[in-house]
């Protein structure tokens, strides 16, 4: 779905461009805990966490992005995803742009598989370049 306010279901993956608990929709997302650590060092932030925020706090414009539903069956929200969110919220997490970003976390919750389409697009551009350099023995 591409509209900015689609019908949401527990466990949906939401994508926010650039920028229900007690009757209010909440979003679990990977965030950096301390303002001091917001500057990522080599794409990593050691002091990160999964945070639960009201949907409107995270962003008013979003789209549902359950893009792996045809490859991986969505997991049960109430029996699997919600307990995992509750458990992981109490633990520190290392955010890593390449190996543990927000998209990795969202797909792990929904499908039980860590995937990041964003990073795979980057790899698809980088890997052929590196391969070519290795074959020409320039590296």
The 8 nearest C-alpha neighbors of each residue, nearest first, counted from 0:
[[1, 63, 2, 62, 5, 64, 3, 65],
 [0, 2, 62, 3, 63, 5, 61, 64],
 [3, 1, 4, 5, 0, 62, 61, 63],
 [2, 4, 60, 61, 62, 5, 1, 59],
 [3, 5, 2, 6, 61, 62, 60, 7],
 [6, 4, 2, 7, 3, 0, 62, 63],
 [7, 5, 4, 8, 63, 0, 2, 3],
 [8, 6, 5, 11, 9, 63, 4, 24],
 [7, 9, 11, 10, 6, 76, 19, 12],
 [10, 8, 11, 76, 7, 19, 77, 81],
 [9, 11, 76, 109, 8, 12, 80, 108],
 [12, 10, 9, 8, 13, 65, 63, 7],
 [13, 11, 64, 65, 63, 105, 10, 14],
 [14, 12, 63, 64, 62, 11, 61, 15],
 [13, 15, 62, 61, 64, 63, 16, 12],
 [14, 16, 61, 60, 17, 13, 58, 18],
 [15, 17, 18, 14, 61, 60, 58, 62],
 [18, 16, 15, 14, 58, 60, 61, 57],
 [17, 16, 15, 58, 57, 60, 59, 61],
 [20, 24, 23, 25, 22, 21, 9, 53],
 [19, 21, 23, 22, 24, 25, 53, 26],
 [22, 20, 23, 19, 24, 25, 53, 52],
 [21, 23, 20, 19, 24, 25, 53, 54],
 [24, 22, 19, 20, 21, 25, 53, 54],
 [19, 25, 23, 54, 53, 20, 22, 26],
 [26, 24, 53, 54, 19, 52, 23, 20],
 [25, 27, 52, 54, 51, 53, 28, 24],
 [28, 26, 51, 50, 49, 52, 25, 29],
 [29, 27, 49, 50, 26, 30, 51, 101],
 [28, 30, 49, 101, 48, 50, 47, 104],
 [29, 31, 48, 47, 49, 32, 28, 50],
 [30, 32, 47, 33, 46, 37, 48, 44],
 [33, 31, 47, 46, 48, 30, 34, 36],
 [34, 32, 35, 36, 31, 37, 46, 47],
 [33, 35, 37, 36, 32, 31, 38, 46],
 [36, 34, 33, 37, 38, 32, 31, 46],
 [35, 37, 38, 34, 33, 44, 39, 31],
 [38, 36, 34, 35, 39, 31, 33, 44],
 [39, 37, 36, 40, 35, 44, 34, 43],
 [38, 40, 43, 42, 44, 37, 41, 36],
 [39, 41, 43, 42, 38, 44, 36, 45],
 [40, 42, 43, 39, 95, 44, 96, 38],
 [41, 43, 96, 39, 40, 95, 44, 97],
 [44, 42, 95, 39, 40, 94, 41, 96],
 [45, 43, 94, 39, 46, 93, 47, 40],
 [44, 46, 93, 47, 94, 43, 92, 91],
 [45, 47, 44, 32, 91, 93, 31, 92],
 [48, 46, 31, 92, 32, 30, 93, 91],
 [49, 47, 92, 91, 30, 29, 50, 32],
 [48, 50, 29, 88, 28, 30, 27, 87],
 [49, 51, 28, 27, 48, 29, 88, 52],
 [50, 52, 27, 26, 25, 28, 49, 53],
 [53, 51, 25, 26, 54, 50, 56, 27],
 [54, 52, 25, 56, 55, 24, 26, 23],
 [53, 55, 25, 57, 56, 26, 24, 52],
 [54, 56, 58, 59, 57, 53, 52, 24],
 [57, 55, 53, 54, 58, 52, 59, 25],
 [58, 56, 54, 55, 52, 53, 59, 26],
 [59, 57, 55, 56, 60, 54, 15, 61],
 [58, 60, 55, 61, 57, 54, 56, 3],
 [61, 59, 3, 58, 15, 16, 62, 4],
 [62, 60, 15, 3, 14, 13, 59, 16],
 [61, 63, 14, 1, 13, 3, 64, 2],
 [62, 64, 13, 0, 12, 65, 14, 11],
 [63, 65, 12, 66, 13, 14, 62, 11],
 [66, 64, 12, 67, 68, 63, 11, 13],
 [65, 67, 64, 68, 69, 12, 70, 63],
 [66, 68, 70, 69, 65, 71, 110, 72],
 [69, 67, 71, 70, 72, 66, 65, 73],
 [68, 70, 67, 71, 72, 66, 65, 73],
 [71, 69, 67, 68, 72, 66, 110, 73],
 [72, 70, 68, 67, 69, 110, 73, 112],
 [71, 73, 68, 74, 110, 70, 69, 67],
 [74, 72, 110, 109, 68, 71, 75, 10],
 [73, 75, 109, 110, 76, 72, 79, 80],
 [76, 74, 79, 78, 77, 80, 73, 10],
 [75, 77, 80, 10, 79, 81, 78, 9],
 [76, 78, 81, 75, 79, 80, 82, 9],
 [79, 77, 75, 76, 80, 81, 82, 74],
 [80, 78, 75, 76, 82, 77, 81, 83],
 [79, 81, 76, 83, 108, 82, 84, 77],
 [80, 82, 84, 77, 83, 76, 79, 85],
 [83, 81, 85, 84, 80, 79, 86, 78],
 [84, 82, 86, 80, 81, 85, 87, 79],
 [85, 83, 81, 87, 86, 82, 88, 80],
 [84, 86, 82, 83, 88, 87, 81, 89],
 [87, 85, 83, 84, 88, 82, 89, 90],
 [86, 88, 90, 84, 89, 85, 83, 49],
 [89, 87, 49, 85, 90, 86, 84, 50],
 [88, 90, 87, 86, 91, 85, 48, 49],
 [91, 89, 87, 88, 92, 48, 86, 49],
 [92, 90, 48, 47, 46, 89, 93, 88],
 [93, 91, 47, 48, 94, 46, 90, 45],
 [92, 94, 45, 47, 44, 46, 95, 43],
 [95, 93, 44, 43, 99, 100, 47, 92],
 [94, 96, 43, 99, 98, 97, 100, 42],
 [95, 97, 100, 42, 98, 99, 43, 94],
 [98, 96, 95, 99, 118, 100, 42, 115],
 [97, 99, 95, 96, 100, 103, 94, 115],
 [100, 98, 95, 94, 103, 96, 97, 104],
 [99, 101, 96, 103, 102, 95, 94, 98],
 [102, 100, 104, 29, 103, 105, 28, 99],
 [101, 103, 105, 104, 115, 100, 106, 114],
 [104, 102, 113, 114, 100, 115, 106, 101],
 [105, 103, 101, 107, 102, 106, 108, 100],
 [106, 104, 102, 108, 107, 103, 101, 109],
 [105, 107, 109, 108, 103, 110, 104, 113],
 [108, 106, 111, 112, 113, 104, 105, 110],
 [107, 109, 105, 106, 80, 111, 110, 104],
 [108, 110, 106, 73, 74, 107, 10, 111],
 [111, 109, 73, 112, 106, 107, 74, 108],
 [110, 112, 107, 108, 109, 106, 113, 74],
 [113, 111, 107, 110, 106, 114, 108, 109],
 [114, 112, 103, 107, 106, 104, 111, 115],
 [115, 113, 103, 106, 112, 116, 102, 107],
 [116, 114, 117, 103, 118, 102, 119, 113],
 [115, 117, 119, 118, 120, 114, 102, 121],
 [118, 116, 115, 120, 119, 121, 102, 122],
 [119, 117, 121, 120, 115, 116, 122, 97],
 [118, 120, 122, 116, 121, 117, 123, 115],
 [121, 119, 123, 118, 117, 122, 116, 124],
 [120, 122, 118, 124, 119, 123, 125, 117],
 [123, 121, 119, 125, 124, 120, 126, 118],
 [122, 124, 120, 121, 125, 126, 119, 127],
 [125, 123, 122, 121, 126, 127, 120, 128],
 [126, 124, 122, 128, 127, 123, 121, 129],
 [125, 127, 129, 128, 122, 123, 124, 130],
 [128, 126, 130, 129, 125, 131, 124, 123],
 [129, 127, 131, 125, 126, 130, 132, 124],
 [130, 128, 132, 126, 131, 127, 133, 125],
 [131, 129, 127, 133, 128, 132, 126, 134],
 [130, 132, 134, 128, 129, 133, 127, 135],
 [133, 131, 129, 135, 137, 130, 134, 138],
 [134, 132, 136, 130, 135, 131, 138, 137],
 [135, 133, 131, 136, 132, 130, 137, 129],
 [134, 136, 132, 133, 137, 131, 138, 130],
 [137, 135, 133, 134, 138, 132, 131, 130],
 [136, 138, 132, 135, 133, 134, 131, 129],
 [137, 136, 133, 132, 135, 129, 134, 131]]
